[in-house]
């Protein structure tokens, strides 16, 4: 099976592709398509009954919050991407359950340990991100065969991807460093922003306004 046939051939998916292709550069576009394909393959291997359209929208919109227009929002970039997806889905006439699933999938995609226990679309956006960015599952051919991976990367190449995606993360969140408190993106700023000091949970408790 050609893994590219997993991309939904529907009006909703076509509209999502067009919007994202016009909004982001090659790096995020190709990454987002790979996230969908790797997530879908991992879902099929697990026997999960997911909605391909909702998984596709979640994957395609998951990094839109990194864009320049969102960098002064004061919100986590994941929430900005989730809000973009919600607005898109509502404009396309999607019901509120679909909106909720996609919003949650995007909002939680950098919060490990939780999405896997939620609806398949939520779980699989994170699974696709983890595969493409962190290499989680790379050595398990039961879900993604080397042949499937090669076909996906041929269609959506990842030249110098590790360096470029880290740069995109840093650019997208450096203007709002406080939003990294308690999440993995604090590691990005610690490596790429001189002088950045991540928030500390213990210190926050000890220095809270409570008198004891």
Order of alpha helices (4+ residues) and beta strands (2+ residues): alpha-alpha-alpha-alpha-alpha-alpha-alpha-alpha-alpha-alpha
